[in-house]
Each structure stands twice: as C-alpha cells, then as structure tokens.
C-alpha cells in the first residue's frame, strides 16, 4: 500500500519533498535491504557541478521504480545508507570506530551500536506489521548555491543539511502523533544523482497510529508536509532571504493592526459613508449579546448588515485607504512569490485569504464602533419609515459602479429566494434589484454605443483606395456600426416610449440582424430571426473573404489579434452560424417533444454538447487558432499521402495543394470548403477530438495519485 505525493509545475522550487508509505508483512525479512540500498557505494558522487545537481523529475516515482528498491523494512535501511549514495562527512573520516553515513535524531553518523539498534527496531517493526514511511527531500542547484551549501571544490555541507532535517523532524512527528518512544527515524544524504537529495524513513516498533479497517493510517496531512519543507528551508536559507520574509510579515501585521481603526475614522468624516454607518446600524439584529456582531456571523438575520458593511469596506479601500490597500496587496503578492520560489508552484495563492482577513478585521472594528458609540448614529425605530426616494437610491447605486453592483445583484438575488415573497423585506429587495438591473443594463448599452461610434470614426479614416469592392466594403461596415449604435440606443428606451418612437418596427428589424447569438434565449429564437442573423453574418464574412488583405478587413475582424486573420474569422462566423442552427433545432425539439421529456433530452443532449464547444470557440480566439492548425496539418498529411500514390492521386493532390495554399495566404475562400474536397471528414474529426483531449489533459491540474506535494 503506497501513497505518493508528486511535485508538479514547470519551474524548479528550492525544495521538493515526496513521501510514500507501506505496511509491513510479518513474513518479510525486514527493512535491512532498503538500508543497504541507501548506503550502497555506487551512489557516491564526489565531483558534482552545481548545474548538474538538480533535475525537475518526479522523485518518488523514480524511487519506487528503482530495481534495487526492496519490499521489506530492513531492506530499506540498506537502501538508504548504501555506500553508493551516501558517504561520511570529511570531518569524521578520522573516527577510529566504524561509522555509517546514516543520521538520526541526535546522531550525525550512526555508530556500530546505533546502527545495530536501528536494525533491531526494524525487525520489531516488521514483526508487529507497522508502517514504514519513506520520503525524499530534493534541493535545486540554485538553492544549494544561494544557501552556501557547496564550496569551491564542489563539496556539499552535509552537516548543515543534517542539522536542518534534525531540527524539523520533531515538529513533523508531533503533527502526526508520532512523537513517542515507539517511533524511530533515520536518513541519508545521497550524492549519486543530478541533485542533492535526502532519503528519510520513519517507522514504529509498535503501531500508535489510528486505524481504519484494521490497518494503521499511513497518510500524512498536507499541512504537515508544508511545515516540514518550510522548516528545512528556514534552517538552510540565507539570512537575506529570511530577513525579507520577516520584513514583509511585519509590514502586513502592521497594516492589519492600524488599518481597521483608520477605516472607522475615515468613514465618520465622510458624508456618504456616515450614511452607510447609519444604515448598517439599522440593519444589525438586536442581539442581547452584541459580541455576535462579527464578520464571521453568517446567520440569515445578519446578512443585510453584512452586505451593507461590505459596501462600506469596498468604498473605503477604493478611496481613502487606496494607497495602504495597494501596498498590502503588493506585499502579499511578493510574499507568495518568495514562497513559490522556495516550495514550488503548488503553493496556494494566499491573496484572497489575506484580503478576506483584512476585510474581516475592518468589519469587526466597524461593528465594535457601532456597539461602543451607538449614540453617534441616529436610529429610526420605525423601519417602515426609512424608505429612500428613488432618486437617492439610484444615486447610491451609481456611486458603486458596475462591477460592485453586479456582485451585490448576485447576492441580493440569492437572498430574495430565501424570503417570503409577500414580506416587506422582499418587496424592498425587489425594488433594489430592479434599480440595479436597470443601471447595469444602461451602463452596458452606453458602452456599446461608445464602441460602435468609435469604430465608425476609425473606419472613416481608412482610405479604401480605388478598388470598388473595398469601397463597398467600407460603406457596408459603416452602416453596420451605425445601425448597431442605433439599436443600443433603442434598447435604452422604456417600452412604452419605444412603441411610440418605433411605429415601423425598426427595433425588431435591427435586433434580428445583430442580436448576440450566445445570449439569445433558446425559447425566444424564431426561424425568421435565425435567417436574418445568418444573412448578416454571411454578408460580413463575404466582404472579408473578397478583400482579405484590406486594412478594412483587419479593422473589422472579430479577433484582430489572431495570427490567422481571415481564417480565424471564417471559423468564428461558422461557429456563430452553428450556434444559431443548434439553438433553433433544440427549440424545435422542445416544442415537438414537450410531452416526452425522455425523447427530448436524448435528442438535445448531443446538441448541447456541440453548442458548448462553439460557445468556447466564440469566447476564445486561441481555440479557433488551434482548430486551424489541425486543419492545416490534416491537409498536409493528406497531401503527403496523395503524393505517395503515383498515378492515382493527381487530382486529389492538386486540390489539397490549392486548399493548403489558400490557408497559407490568409484565405480567399471558406476553409470549411476543404470538407467538400475530402472524404476523410470523420478522420479529421477524430484527430481534432484527440488533440482537444490532449490539450485538456495538459491544462488540467494533475490528479492526485495518493497524496501529492
């Protein structure tokens, strides 16, 4: 039974620690073989350059796959202290009595008696079927140099490394409940690979660990490993790097100490924030014990006060406390970077946790100030009389900006679901939600109008030259931006006003031409809408394909930063058209099989999967570029195959060459037309799906196989 923690990520941390474990079998011959393995001669490396001392390999995986690695407990002792890997320190070579390179708590090199005692302990452990934990500590060459652990003669300071392990081991054992007389451990420094590493082994003469299903637990906690690595790093790292970490922590502690009090003072001197203080006090539950006014209180009756306090804290950090808050985030970022350098990219980002803690401290100080000086805040006992005028409410909403309003809207919508729809609180909350939605929609439409006006102005500056098709293209896209700006303006109008201002149906006509294919609800889509939108998309793409090298085309590309230019646009427009077809088909299935949900779901399930893929393409230009790469490779492969068929593939070869050239030029015709020249669509689809799967595997975090570090 083995559990493995593996290092992941491309960069080399200062220290890697990997560990596994196994349970003993009473019939085994003990861990001596492993002890012999770690002491074997062929692992001694006298002349190692610092550059050769580290590889970003999977240490424990290599350890387990080593053909010399024994299966028994006593064998592991031989593995770790074998002469091949470990050697005595120079300073004790003159000892008269025999010494082993193995070290343990209180002994840098085991004597003959200590070595024999270790063997006896391993035999006892084997007989009692306890656990053997075996691990590897590996150091990067950069860290070995920076920490001064190697001299000009490439001699490693083994004493310093051993001391660091000795000082860190007691805490590790204590954290896992192994700090008792039954526990023993040993370790050996190995110099036989491209990196300095330490083999560590822990076992017990009798099991004291909790059991599950009749067997002792072998897993160590993630915190234990993190603290163990941190302890070793702290012992070995230079004074300069340790000093910077201490400075950062002291600065963070000072900010956490000073900023909450300053926040309350600033709020009291600001009219709008003082009003927020009043509203917070109103929303606070009338607890008998006011100590329950805490940021950690997530009860239902405290949610309104928490939301208002979050609003106040955001306002303070974005305004009066902006400089201190920016410094705080920079310090946290630097601290995380130092830790990642030390322990690897698997170290979690603590920015959010530190930020949440700072905000909680500020909130608690606000609650305490309201508890201590309640008389400074005017209370209105009759909460039914505290309704704000609509203009005041909108002013407060506008002051928060779109991003904060979006966050509050999400929280308020969740809150509304928990309320009695007939309650006064629910009615008030619905009103606020309505105002927020109105504000966010208006901001988005204003941004859309500004965008199309800007694109219109920039397009006017482009000289289309004498080519008629480019001149027509410029006029076409000028009209596109003009119409889309007009559509956004119409959307801003109240419904009752729109009916008066649009008797000829201008809004519907423009909306059918330009609606967002990903945002339109499936149940709102009609064949007429799909037809109008696809015609508009086809016209836009047609002009681009006719003038692929025109600056107007570059101005109007949906993904102007793509290296594939028009070819990327072809895929983009194709996905948009596919989304329309898929949504319409799903809508038709919903109507046709509304009384047969089983059939409806069976038909729609693959359509939704395909729809999701096209959504991803429309939202990610790189995914489209990867698809184009695959098509280019596929055409090239088919070209090579055709070339090898002498006398058989002449016509096919010419078509493939033409298709490949059209892609290389930037494309004058839809690259999707390739499928009309090939009978291998299924093969291309299989290749595309296979590469997508490989990309997902590379991008996904490594699955834990046992425990990972």
Buried (B, 14 or more C-beta within 10 A) or exposed (E): EEBBBBBEEEEBBBBBBBBBBBBBEEEBBBBBBBBBBBBBEEBBBEEBEBEBBBBBBBBBBBBBEEEBBBEBBBBBBBBBBBBBBBBBBEEEEEEEEEBBBBBBBEBBBBBEEBBEBBBEBBBBBBBBBBBBBBBBBBBBBBBBEBBEBBEEEBBBBBBEBBBBBBBBBEBBBEBBEBBEEBBBBBBBBBBBBBBBBBBBBBBBBBBBBEEEEEEBBBBBEBEBBBBBBBBBBBBBBEEEBBEBBEEBEEBBEEBBEEBBEBBBEBBBEBEEBBBBBBBBBBBBBEEEEBEBBBBEBEEEEBBBBBBBBBBBBBBBBEEBBEEBBEEBBEBBBBBBEBBBBBBBEBBEEBBEEBBEBBBBBBBBBBBBBBBEEEEEBEEEEEEEEEEBEEEEBBEBBBEBEBEBBBBBBEEBEEBBEEBEEEEEEBEBBBBBBEBBEEBBEBBBBEEBBEBBBEBBEEBEEBEBEEEEEBEBBBEBBBEBBBBBBBBBEBBBBEEEEBEEEBEEEBBBBBBBBBBEBBEBEBEEBEEEBBEBBBEBBEBBBBBBBBBBEBBBBBBBBBBEEBEBBBBBBBBBBBBBBBBBBBBBBBBEBBEEBEEEEEEBEEBBEEBBEBBEBBBEBBEEBEBBBBBBEBBBEBBBBBBEBBBEEEEEBEEBBEBBBEBBEBBEEBBBBBBEEBEEBBEBEEEBEEBBEEBBEEEEEEEEEEEEEBBBB
